[in-house]
Amino acid sequence: MATSTLVEPAQNAPQGHAKATQASRPRPMINPWVVALTVTLATFMELLDTSIANVSLPYIAGGLGRSYDEVTWILTTYLVANAVVLPMSAWLSRVFGRKTYYMACVTLFTITSFFCGIAPTLGIMLLSRVLQGIGGGGLAPVEQAILVDAFPPAKRASAFALYTVAIVTAPAIGPVLGGWITDNYNWRWVFFINIPVGILSLFLTNRFVHDPPTFAEERKTVRVNGKLRIDGIGIALVGLGSAALEVLLDRGQIDDWFGSPFIIWMFVIGVGCLTAAVFWELHVPDPIIDFRLLKIRNFAFANFFYFIFGFGLFASTTMIPQLLQSLYGYRAIDAGLVLGPGALVITFLAPVGAQLVQRGIVKPRILLFGAVMIVGISFLHYAHFNLDTDYKHYALARALQGLGYGFFFVPLSVIAYSQLSPAQNNKASSLTNFFRNWGGSFGIAFITTMSERRQNFHQERVGSTIAASSSSLQENIHQTAAYLQAHGFSPADAVTAAYGRVYDQLHAQTQLLAFMDCFHIIGVITLIAAPLVLLTKSFKAPAKAPEGH
């Protein structure tokens, strides 16, 4: 990305001439990969925080003297604040300048991480998490916009490969890292580790990241006659609607969905405000979210697949550790190691996918179609596991899923920006992250709700087929009771424990069936969506950039 360096004016030169000289002198070239690694650092940190505190909640509850249900708001408040700011990030970066806004987000995120770590009460913790979510919400969209502008079209695929590694691996290693920190140190370090990363990010961003000249022209669109144009109604509708919908998805299963008046109100507010926001934003000159971009065919289809991407990735990343810990007795670290092969495959294959696209070896939509198919097949593969499935099979299944995701995001991002002008890149980055983020939220809500409901379904169905007088059931109970009596149980306690063991087995089997149903449903949805990739419009691959770029 081209940047500019200021020079000292000549001693005898007029001040106006010196300023003109400063403005006209180009900055020395900065390797775009330096810019890419710089902005990815903070984004990785922020995405890590979406999941790192999950396994620490019981410890946080004990440390703050509150119930587990109360401290789950630590997750909800962060996600709500994140969801509110994320769609507005393009507009905010144009108001304040992309670099300034990005550094402000990193600063706010870092400072509030410190206050989360020292929080003496739940109230201070929740306030800190809200502010942390506000800071974190702007990082991913602004990074994507910076990458699009820093790299010429012919080399963007490689930048998207780096971005893929960050957004896929960070949520996956979050629970593992959080569990390890909590077990070996203290839950407060889950937040403190953000501080050195944030400081380093600020230093590197200040040194290497600069707003491109074309972005300065785009910023003029938010000002009329030198005054800032603020879409207050759009901000209110998008903010309130996003917050209500995120609360709905995060708290729905806990509060019994539409059996709760609170959830009903969240649904009415969320759907009502976001629907009104779409109509409003389509008719204002400078909208907070430019929904008119969705009229562009490739961009519209790409956002649909960003949603599918987030839905499957976050659903599986949430479900697999939960499945392994509840049914197989894995520790958080062990469950995280199952996710490791998938992250490793993505790390190696994302750059390969970038080269396939950049060199014109495979068309982006063909590569994306194959990736979506592989992801769908991997979910169906999970759906055939049982309680005897070992670590190796789960790790290989995750690696197969990683094979699909390794070739998923890069061609998808190339397709998304294929028909956009440079002036539209900034607004587009907010929308793509908006759909990916909501896909993740819907995926987590789907898993939370569907797994519990399918377990109840299977428990009723299986339980109804087992009669109390069943000879096989009675034989099982008799053998178990006899074994327990031989090991010191009284006859009455042995029989009670034997019935308890049978119930535990039934519970484990039905819980497994519920998880397998979830894998199956996600797999079917993904496979049904795959052919839609072929409806994207063909486009000419950008020519290779000159060596001097």
N, C-alpha and C positions, 0 to 999 in steps of 0.2 A: 504494500500500500504506500502510495506516495505521501510524504509528509514534508513540512517546511520548517527551516531553521531561520531564526531571526539574526540579523547582522547589525553591527554598530553603524550608525550613520556617519558619513564623513564629517570632519570638523567644520568645514565651511559650507556644507550643504544645508539648504533650508530645511526646516523641520518637516514641512509637507512632503518635500522630495524624499527625505529619509524614510518617512512612513510608506511612501509609494515603493521605495526600493525594498523595504522589508517585506511588503506584501507580495512583490513580484519575484523575490528570490525563492526558489523551491527548497524544500527540506531534503536532506540526504535520504537515500532509499533505506527503508527498514524492511528487513526480510518479513514477509507476511506470516511466516511460521512462528516468528517471535511474537507477533501480535496474537496469533491464534492460541498459542500456549498460554500467553498472559491472561486472555479473557476466559479461557477454559478453566483456569485454576479456581477462580471464584465461583463459576457456575457449578463445577464439580462439588465444591464445598456446600453450596446451597442445596443442590439436589440430594446430597448425602444427608442433610438435615431433615428432609421430608420423611426419612425412615429410621434415622439413627436412634431416636429417643423411644421408639416403640417398645423395645425389650426392656427399657429402663423404667417404665412407668410404675411397676410395683415398688421399686426402690425410691422413686421420687415421691410416691404417695406416702411411704413410711417416713422419708426425710422431712416432708412438709406437714405430716400429721393429718392427711386427708384421705378420703376413700378412693379406691381405684376408679370408680365411675366419675368422680369429680376431676381427677387428674387427666382423664382422657380428653378433657377440654384443652389440654396442652397441645395435642395434635390438631384438634378442630380449629382452634383460634389461628394457628399458623397457616393451615390450609385455606381458611376463609380469607385472611389478609392477603395471602399469595394470590388467590383467585380474583380478588378485587383489583389488585394493582396490575396483574399480568396483562390484561387486554388494553390497559391505558399506557403501557410502557412506551409504545411508539410515539404517542402524542407528548408524553412527558419528556422523552429524549429530544424531541424537536423544540420544546419550550426552553429547556435548560442547556441543550447541547448534549450530544450523545456521550462524550467522554465525561463531562461534568456530572451528568445524571448517573452514569455507571459507577463512577467513583463515590458519589453520594450514597448509592445503594450498598456498595461494599462497606463503606464507613458505618452506615446505620446497622447493617447486618453484624458487623464485627463488634460494635459497642454493645448492641443488645444481646449478643451472645455472652458477653461478660456479665451483664445483669441477669440473664437466665441462670448462669452458673452460681451467682451469689444470692439468688432470690431466697429470702427468708420465709416468704409466705406464698400461697397459691395465687393471690391477687397480683402481686408483683411479677410472679412468673408469667401469668396470662397476659399482662400488659406488655411485658418484654417480648413474649412470643408474637403478639400482634405486630409490634414494631419490627421484629425480626422478619416476619412474613412480608411486611411492606417493603423492607429492604431487599429481601430475596426475590420478590416477585418480578423485579425489573431485570435481573441478571441474565436469565436464559434468552429472552427475546432480543435484548440489546446485543448479547454476544453473537447471536445468529445474524443480526443485521450487520455487525462489524465484520464478520467472516465473509458475508456476501460482498461487501464493499472492498475488503482487503484483498480478495483474490479475484483475478479475472475469470470470466465465465468458463474458460477452458480448464481452469484448475480448481474450481469450487468443489468438485466431488471429493478431492483429497481433504479439504477443510471440513466438509460434512462428515467424513470418516472419523476425524478427531472428535467432532461434536457427538457422533453416535456413541463412541466409546464412553464419553462422559455421561450422557443421559441414560445409558443402559446400565453401566456398571455401578454408578454411584448409589442408586436406590437399592441395588442388590447387595452391596457390601455394607450398607448402613446398619442393618440389624446385627451383622456379625461383629463389626467394629464396636457398636454400642454395647453388645453383650460382653465383649472382651474387656472393654474399658470399665464397665460396671463391676465385673467379676474381680478384676485385678486392682482397680483403683477406687474411684468414687463416681457416682452418676453425674456429679457436677462437671467432671472432665469431658463429658459428652458435648458440653457447650464450650468449655474453655479451649478445646483443640481448634476451634474456628479462629481464635484470635491471632496466632502467628501466621496462619494462612491468609487471613484478611489483610494484615499489615504488609506481607510480601506482595499480595495482589495490588494493593494501593501503590506501592513503590514502582512495580513493573508497569502498571497501567499509566501512571503519570509520566513515565519515561518513554514508553514505546507506542502508546495508543493516541491517535489524533483524529479529529473529525475530517473527513475528506471534503474538498471544495464543493462537490455537488450537494453534499448534505447541508452546507451553509445556505445554498439556494433553496433547498426544501424547507428549511426552518422559517424562511420569510413567509410561507403560506399560513403560519399561525398568527401573523401580525397584520393588522389593517391600519394604515396611516400611523405606523409606528407603535400602535397599541396592541396588547395581547388579546387575541380572540379566544374566549373560553366558552366551551360548550358545557355550561353548568348542568343543564337538564340531562345531557348525555352522560356526564360523569355520575350524576345521582342515580339514574336508571341502571346503568351498567354496574355500578358499585353495589347498590342495594340488591339488585337481582342476582349478581354473582355470589354475594355473601349468603343470601337466603338459600340459594340452590346448593351451595357447598355445605351449609349446616344440615340441610335436608338429607343429602347423600351420606354425610359423615355420622349423623345421629339417628337416621331413620330406623335402622334395625334395633338400636338400643331403646328407642322410645316407641317401638311397635308401629312404625310407619303411620298409616292413615288412621290408626286407632288412637292417635295422639292429636289433640287440638293444636298443639305447638307445631307439629310436623305439617298439618293441614295448612296452617297459616304460612309456614315457610314455603310450601308448594305454591300457594296463591300469590305470595309476594314475588317469589323467584320467577315463576313462569310469566306472571303479569308484567313485571318490570323488564325482563329480558325481551319479551314480545314487543312491548312499547319501545324499547331501546332500538330494536331492529328498524321499526318504522321511522322513528325519529332520526336515527343516524343516516338513513337513506336520503333524508331531505335537508340536511344541514351542509353548508359549504365545506367545513373542516371538521369531520366527525372524529370522536374519540376512537371508534373502531370503524374502519372503512369496509363495511359489508359489501360495497359495490365491487370490490375485488373478486367476490365470489361469482360474478358474472363471467369471469375469465375461466374457460373450461378446465384447463389443466390445473389451475390453482384450486378450483372448487373440488375436483376429484382428489387432489393431493390432501386437502384438509380432511376429507372423509377418511382417508387412509392414515392420516396423523391420529385421528380419533381411534381407529382400529388398532393402530400401533400402541397407543397409550393404554387402551382397554386390555389387550392381551398381555402386554408386558407387566403392568402394575398388578393385574389380577393374579398372574402366575407367580410374580415375585412375592406377593403377599400370601398366597395359598400354599406354596411348596414348603416354606419353613413351618407354617402352622400345621400342616399335615404331618411333617416329619417329627415335630416336637410332640404333638398330641397322640399320635398312633405308634410311632416307632421309638419313642424315648430319646430322640436326639437332643443334644444341647443346642443352644442358639448358634454357637460357633460351628458345631458339626453340620447343622442344617445349612449354614451359610456356605460351608465348603461344597455342598451339593450344587450350589449356584455358581461356584467358581469356574468349572469347566465351560459353562455357557459364556461367562464374561471373557474368559481367555480366548475362546473361539471367535467372539465378536471383535476382540482387540486385534487379532491376526487377520480376520477376513474383511473387516470394514475397509482397510486400505486396498485390499485386493479388488473389492467391488468398485472402489474409486478409480482404480486404474482401468478396469474393464470398461467403465463409462467414459473416462477421459480419452482413452485411446480408440474409442469407437468400436471396440470388439463386440460388445453386447449393447443393444438399445436399452435405455433406462427402463422403459415400460415392460420389456421382456424380462429383464433382470428382476424388476419389482414383482411381476407376476409369479415368477419362480420362487421368490423369497416368501411371498404371502402363502403360496401353496405349501412350502416346507413348514412354515410356522403352524398352519392349520393341521398338517399331518402330525406334527410333534405333539399337539394337544390331544389328538385322537390316540396317539401312542401312550401318553400318560393314562388315558382312560381305561387301559387294560391291565393296570397294575393291581396287585393284591397285597395283603399284609405280610407276605413272605418276600416281597421285592426288596432287594438289598441296595446298598449305597451305589454300587457300580451301575445298576440299571437306571437309577434316578439321575446319576451324574451324566450318563450317556444320553438320556432323554433330554436333559437340559442342554447338552452340547448340540444335539440336533436342533433344538429350539434356537440356540445361538447361531447355528448355521443359517437359519432363516433370517434372524434379526441382523446378522452381519451384512447381508445383502439387501436389507429392507430400507433403511433410513437414507442411505446415500442416493440411490436412484429416485427415491420419493422426493427428496429435497431438490434434486436437479429438475424434476418434472414441475415441482411447485413454482420455481423461479423461471421456468423456461419461457413464459410469455409475458413476463413483467418487465417494465422499464426500470432503470436505476432509481428513479424518483419514487417508485412504488415499493422498493425493497424494505424500507423501514417499517411501513404500515403492515406489510405482508408478514414480517417476522412476529409481530404481536398476534396476528390471527392464527398462524401455524402453531405457535406455542399455546394459544388459547384452546384450540381443538385437541392438541396432545394432552394438555393438562386435564381437560374435562373428560377425555377418554380414560385417563388414569383414575379419576375420581369415580366415574361410573363403573369401572372395572372392579375397584375395591369394594364399592357398595354392592355390586352384583355378587361377588364372592361371599361377603359377609351375610347377605340375606339368603341367597340360594342354597348355600351349604347347610344352613340351619333348617330351612324349610324342607329340603330334600332328605335331610336326616330324619326329620319327624315323619315324612312320608314313608321312608323305608322302615323305620321302626314300627310304625303301625302295621305296615304290610307284612313284614317278617314276623312280628310278634303275634299277629292274628293267626298265622299258620302253625304256631307252636302251641299245642294244647298242653295244659298242665299235667294231663294223664299220659302224655307221649312216653312210650317205652324208652326211646333213645334219650329223651331228656331226663327221665328218672334214673336211667342207668348212669348217665354222665354225672348227675348230682350224687348218686350213691357212691360212685368210684372216687369222686373228689372229696366227699365227706369222710370216706374211709381213710384216704390218704392224710387228711388233716388231723383226724383222730389219732393216727399213728404218730403224728408229730406234735402231740400235746394238746390239741383242741378238745373241748368237751363235746359230747354228742350234739347238743343243741347248737353250740357255736359253730361246729363243723358244718351242719346242715345250712345254717344261715349264710356262712361264708361261701358254701358251694353255690347257693342260689345267687349270691352276689357276684361270684366269678362268671356264672352263666350270663348275668345281665351285662357285666363288663365286656364280655365277648360279643354279645349282641350289639352293644353300644359302639364298639370299635368297628364291627362289620358295617353297621349302618352309616357311621360317620365316613368310613372309607368310600362306601357307595355314593354318598352325597358329594364328596370331593371328585370322584370319578365322573359323576354327572356334570359337574361344573366344567371339568376339562373337556368333556364331550360337547357341551353346548358351545363353549368358546371356540372349539375346533370347527364345528359346523358353521358358526357365524363367519369365521375367518375364511373358510373355503367358499362359502356362498359369495363373499365380498370379492374374492380374487378376480373373477372375470371382468369386474368393473374397471380394472386397471387397463384393459384393452380398449376402453372407450376414450382414453386420453388421446389428445391430438398429437400426431407425430410432429417433431420439430427438428430443425437442422442443428446438429451438434456445433457448439461454438468453436471457432478456429483457435488453434494454439496461440497463446499469447506470445508476444515478442520476448526475447531473452532479457531485454532491459526492464521488463515490467517488475 
